Each structure stands twice: as C-alpha cells, then as structure tokens.
Amino acid sequence: MQQKIIILDFGSQTTQLIGRRVRELDTFCEILPYNKFPKDDSTVIGVILSGSPFSVHDPEAFQVDLTQFVGRVPVLGICYGAQYISHALGGKVEKTDSREYGRANLETVDTKNPLFCGFEQHSQVWMSHGDTVTAIPDGFECIASTKDVKYAAFYSASPFGKADKSSPMFAVQFHPEVFHSLQGTLLLKNFVVDVCGSRQEWSAASFVDTTVAELKQQLCEDRVILGLSGGVDSSVAAVLLNRAIGDRLTCIFVNHGMLRKDEFSQVMEDYRCLGLNVIGVDASKKFFDDLAGVTDPEQKRKIIGRDFVEVFNEQAKKITDARWLAQGTIYPDRIESLNITGKVIKSHHNVGGLPKEMNLQLCEPLKWLFKDEVRRVGRQLGMPEHLITRHPFPGPGLAVRILGDITREKVRVLQEADDIYIRGLRNYKVKLSGEEARKVLAAGVPAQMQDGEIEVSLYDQIWQAGAVLLSTVRSVGVMGDERTYENPVALRAVTSSDAMTADWAHLPYDFLAKVSNEIINKVRGVNRVCYDISSKPPATIEWE
C-alpha cells in the first residue's frame, strides 16, 4: 500500500514547491484544496498545511476542521498554516509593527525536538508574513525563535490533550520549502521520514514498475491513441505506454508548419529509434492557408487549435478499434486548472476534456508527476537526453512568436534565428557552485560535482528559451555600404521551477554578443537583435 503525505492548499504560491520537496524525499504526496481532506484514507501518514495570501483575521480567510486529522497523523503547519493552528486552538495571532519578509536567522533552536534534529544554531530561514503568533495554545511549547519572532516554531506532542503521542503537531512561521531556508530540506525530511515514518519508496523506478502494471490492468487488450507534440511530457507518456501495451499504442504527430527548424523530421526519427508506432502528418498547408492574414494572437490560437483537432480526428478515425485517448497531462496542469475553491482559473490544452465526437476514454499515465519527475522517469526508461531536457514549447509553435500575420517566409526567418540561438545555448558551457548548482541538480539535470562545481550548458540552466520575430516592426540598419530596413528579433530566456512565475535569465554578455552577430550575419530579413529582460509577472513568458 502506497503511503502519502497530504498537503492542504490555502492558496500559497509555494504550495507546489512543498510538494516537490516532499517528492524529492522519495515520498508520494497529494496536493488538495484546504477543504477537501479525504475521508477514511488509511494511506495518509501526515498532513502539511500550506501558506496563504490571507490573514487568519480576514473574513474570507480559508478555514479547515482540524479534528479531521489532528491526533490521527502528524501535522506540520507552514506560515499561514502555523498561524491558523494557533488561532484555531486558542493561541493569539496579531498584526505587528514590523512585518518580516526575506532572510532571517533562528536565534534559538531546540535541536532535541524531532523537527529540528541535526539543525545548526542560527540557521538561515525565509520569512514572508505580516501577522505573527504572539501566544501559543495550551499544550504547545516554543521550539525556535528569531530576533523578531519569539514563536518562529512551536509544537505539541499530544494535541487536543490526547494521550497517544504518535501524532504530534508542529508549526513554523517560515518557509522550509524555499531554497533560502538553508536547512529547510532537513526539516521536511525530519517531518516526513522520521516523524511520519515514510518508507521512501516513491522513485522513478518504482513509478515505472507500478504504472506499467496499472496500465496493463487498465487497458487490457484495448488500443490506445496518443497525440505527440515532440515535448518531454507526451514523449515520456508514449514510451511508458509502449512498455505496457506495445504496438497497441498508435501515436499521431501533427506538423502544423510552425515547429522549430527541422523539428518534424528530427522528432520522427527519435520516435522511430524508440520503437514507437507513429503516424506523422504534414498538415502545414492547411494551417498556413487558414492563418493567412490573421494578426490577432487569440484568433491564431483558436485557428491552430481547431485545425489540430480536425487533423488529429481525421487520423484517429482510421483506427476504428481504439477505445482510449492518452495525454501527457502532468500534475501541475491539474493543480493550476482548479483553484482552491474548485473553480477553473486556467484552461490547459490537455486538461479540458475530450472532443464530444470522440467516443474514447481518457488515459493520463503522468497525471501525478511534476515536470522534473517526468524527466527522471524518462531517464529511467532509457530515453535520449536531448528529448528529456527539451524546453517547453507552445502548442501553436512559432505562430505566437511572430507578431503580426503568419507566412511561410516569416516562419523560415524565425526558424533560422531560433536555431542559431538554441544551438548557441546548448554549446555554451558554464560552471556553477553553491546554491546555483543545487538548483540545477534539484531540477534533475545530469551533472557531476567536481571540486564543488558542476559544468552545464546554458540550455540546461534555464527553463525556456526562444526567439521572437517582430514582423510588425521595421528597423533601419547598415550592412556594408548599404542601408537596410528589416525586422528585429527579440531573444527570450527565463528561469523558473513551474512556469507560474519566471525571471529573465542573466545570460553572459559575450554569449549574447556572439549570437546577435551570428543571427544578423546569417539570417536574411533580420538586422537587429534585442534581449527581453521582463519577468513574469507582469509579463508572460511568450509574447502572444
């Protein structure tokens, strides 16, 4: 029976990060809205309460019935979760004169407490709260303080006065899940492994074995159709399904004409080498014809989405005995698509349900995985590294990286510029140490630490990169003795953990100079290169 930690989400921006940290401890976890705790689930070994944008005193603040799990399993409250525990159980939470945001140091730590076992005194943590706990409930004791916060962490061995001490309750007003809390991973390990008793059986290898067995049982002798995009999620889903049901899986890869340079042929060759049964459809003429003269970004997306469904359905109908449609939906897709009140806040291309005319059941073998876990599973399946480390790429492709209308010539220009940029990122190596190296390794990038350093490409260091053609803008330039009047290209590269927020990547100047020079010299139609230094929010990763 698979053990799991339940993370109750009160709306924090870092809830997914808590989940990822728990998974890194080889422990399965499930993120649920604060008011959806499962009833009678014997596999739950612990509960974590997340942070929240609310104060516990706000009329709209989210509240949970603690009696559902307190005293049954160990509980850890983080930030708002800690304040809610105090507020609900008779302590006091007040607004203070000085809010505490950013780095802080634990001045005193009770290292005899199981939550802080192995901790150093004066350990750095990350705070982000305006309210603070000024009195803790009866039966609780203080186990850590900072200079400004007396009750930075508090604890009860037997909450609600129950004699059974196997289900203690912990509360911390800082965020152990973020990298700036230097011993945060140790704290979570102490809770998940030592307190909750995780057997640490969740791994890429165990996921593959379990999922293959489950797919065989679920699908029996049925035939399955999978739409491939060339991205890591759908590719890993295809290889996993292929291992379970072999040639009863048929994959369809549609070329809408706005993929990267030579991507259609390269990806088709990769899939053949993986032994997948793939139907490649070059429908680029249909897409270009239907996009002719269209400049509105949303209209572009709708046309491409509509045409894709039409082309995909046309091919799928030829497989008359298919009963399942497989998708590469991953866990963040499902979490982002519902907010904690259960209302849809963001639709995803592979979460919106099946077209009504397709009488197929849905199969989502990766629906519990985070992106970095998908990559680990891909490596476990023996997939080539260049497929596993591919950056996210928009479904409409280069159509939303070309401002204005879409033509074959504009796509060609952007493909050439983008190819120079991406190859440059792959070829440029950088050495990282300390926290930067830790972040890259935590994301699953294969690199060996040597003398405290790792060497990786710029491509592996960033989340997503691409070029944008500003075809609605003309720029004056000089090449040789001639005046030019051509289009600028903007380069975009961002760092992120889940694409919900992103920061622009601080690429080396010498790299940007070299790439800019190569694009202008080699790509006809471009005479200027810019670098986008906008973060998300307020900007989005894509321009359209």
Protein Blocks (a to p, Z undefined) as FASTA:
>chain_A
ZZddddddehiaklmmmmmmmmmnopacddddfklccehiakbgbdcddddfbdfkbmkl
ccddfklmgojaccddehjlmmmmmmmnopacdddfbdcedjdddfbacfkbmklgoiae
hiacddddfbdcfbdcehiacfbdcfklmblpccdfbgghiablklccdddfbdfkbmkl
mklmmmmmmmmmmmnopahlacfklmmmmmmmmmmmmnmmaccddddehiaklmmmmmmm
mmmnommbccddddehiacehklmmmmmmmmmnopacddddfklmmmmmmgopabfklmm
mmmmmmmmmmmmmmmmmmmmbcbdcdfbdfklmmmmpcfkopafbdcfklnopafklccd
dddfklmbcfklmmmmmmmnopafklmmpccddfklmmlmcgcjddfklmmmmmmmmmmm
mmmmmmpccddehjllmmmmmnopacddeehiacddfklmpmbdcddddfkbccdddehj
bccddddddddddddfkomaccdddddfklmmmmmmmmmmmmghiabdcddfbdcdfbdf
blZZ
